[in-house]
Amino acid sequence: MSVAPGTAPLAQALVLSRDMLAAAQAADWALLAELEARREPLVMREHAPDGASRRQLGEILAYDRESAALVARARDEAAAQWQAARGRAQAIAAYGEPAR
């Protein structure tokens, strides 16, 4: 989703956070990283200490928690697949060794 020029930084960051969640749901890790890099300077700015800013920051944090959970799940699945493949490779190597 594109953000209209002139949109407030937190509003832009909120749109990018939604897009980041969609990227995580699609397992598009490159897009997720790109969006996060675009969002970072927006959230690092100083923001008005008003209710609207707090609400938007809360929404951004909620999207971040959902995205982080998806990233953690994908990481754990990749680690399990790697471990299983490593175990198979070790078993194949063991059967290929001459008997002593």
C-alpha positions as CSV (number, residue, x, y, z in Angstrom):
1,M,0.0,0.0,0.0
2,S,1.3,3.4,-0.8
3,V,1.3,6.4,1.5
4,A,0.2,9.7,0.3
5,P,2.8,12.5,0.3
6,G,2.3,14.9,3.2
7,T,0.8,12.2,5.5
8,A,1.9,12.5,9.1
9,P,4.9,10.3,10.0
10,L,3.1,8.1,12.4
11,A,0.2,7.6,10.0
12,Q,2.9,6.6,7.4
13,A,4.5,4.2,9.9
14,L,1.1,2.7,10.7
15,V,0.5,1.9,7.0
16,L,3.9,0.5,6.6
17,S,3.4,-1.7,9.8
18,R,0.2,-3.1,8.2
19,D,2.2,-3.8,5.0
20,M,4.9,-5.5,7.1
21,L,2.4,-7.8,8.7
22,A,1.0,-8.7,5.3
23,A,4.6,-9.4,4.1
24,A,5.2,-11.6,7.2
25,Q,1.9,-13.5,6.5
26,A,3.1,-14.1,2.9
27,A,6.6,-15.1,4.2
28,D,8.1,-12.4,2.0
29,W,11.0,-11.7,4.3
30,A,12.9,-9.4,1.8
31,L,9.8,-7.1,1.6
32,L,9.4,-7.2,5.3
33,A,13.0,-6.0,5.8
34,E,12.6,-3.3,3.1
35,L,9.4,-2.0,4.7
36,E,11.0,-2.0,8.2
37,A,13.9,0.0,6.9
38,R,11.5,2.6,5.4
39,R,9.4,2.7,8.6
40,E,12.3,3.1,11.1
41,P,13.1,6.8,10.6
42,L,9.4,7.5,10.8
43,V,8.9,6.0,14.2
44,M,12.2,7.3,15.5
45,R,11.1,10.9,15.1
46,E,9.8,12.9,18.0
47,H,6.0,12.7,18.1
48,A,3.3,14.8,19.8
49,P,2.4,13.5,23.3
50,D,-1.3,13.3,22.4
51,G,-3.9,10.6,22.4
52,A,-3.8,10.2,18.7
53,S,-0.1,9.6,18.7
54,R,-0.3,7.1,21.6
55,R,-3.1,5.2,19.8
56,Q,-1.1,5.0,16.6
57,L,2.0,3.9,18.4
58,G,-0.1,1.2,20.2
59,E,-1.4,0.0,16.9
60,I,2.1,-0.1,15.4
61,L,3.3,-2.1,18.4
62,A,0.4,-4.6,18.0
63,Y,1.3,-5.1,14.3
64,D,4.9,-5.6,15.4
65,R,4.0,-8.3,17.9
66,E,2.0,-10.1,15.3
67,S,4.8,-9.8,12.7
68,A,7.4,-10.9,15.3
69,A,5.4,-14.0,16.1
70,L,5.2,-15.0,12.5
71,V,8.9,-14.4,12.0
72,A,9.7,-16.5,15.1
73,R,7.5,-19.3,13.9
74,A,9.1,-19.3,10.5
75,R,12.6,-19.2,12.1
76,D,11.7,-22.2,14.3
77,E,10.3,-24.1,11.3
78,A,13.5,-23.4,9.3
79,A,15.7,-24.5,12.2
80,A,13.7,-27.7,12.6
81,Q,14.0,-28.4,8.8
82,W,17.7,-27.7,8.9
83,Q,18.2,-30.0,11.9
84,A,16.3,-32.8,10.2
85,A,18.3,-32.4,7.0
86,R,21.5,-32.4,9.0
87,G,20.4,-35.6,10.8
88,R,19.7,-37.3,7.5
89,A,23.0,-36.3,6.1
90,Q,24.8,-37.7,9.1
91,A,22.9,-40.9,8.8
92,I,23.7,-41.3,5.1
93,A,27.4,-40.5,5.9
94,A,27.4,-43.1,8.7
95,Y,26.0,-45.8,6.4
96,G,28.5,-44.9,3.7
97,E,31.5,-45.4,6.0
98,P,33.3,-48.8,5.7
99,A,32.8,-51.1,8.6
100,R,35.6,-51.3,11.1
